């Protein structure tokens, strides 16, 4: 067979490819995706579902799988997780809803982590030169599982922000997903149980679930306020 010479790409084509696949172009694509997702959530207003009721749903294992998949996609699209957790309790009950919500949480976190690593890491890692940013990056990179588990357990830390910060670091996939799955259980369970018993708001179970939501949130605010005072005094 005769060897056919393949012509090399023209300089203009090479430059266009370099710009198209550059780290900053990928970061711009990630920003556009996040803005589009936030806009879609604002237009859709998913909180109305809690007041207006829910459409007909499948039952059994299909309902759990579909809800977990929808939960993951909605989480990646920046839909607030408390709303989704309440929905899990309303639709599926406390026990099944908790399993579906945790699975959806891990799926949504994995989607965000993958997008951040693919589209944002190369552009943002060179910017981690500040003292605090560098320390946070080293902590996440060296102690990924322990750090992410603490982040998931502490109230008040934005879920999406934690996903993308972890993606920029050198944390591995297994540590990130396992810490997310374990660390999200307490807070998720409180919301799911509250949703599952929303029809009886005076029941002890519902009141305990509300306490499990309110007390950690209040504790997080107190800790944040104290840290704020120390930073001002430093």
Beta strands, then each sheet from edge to edge (+ up, - down):
end
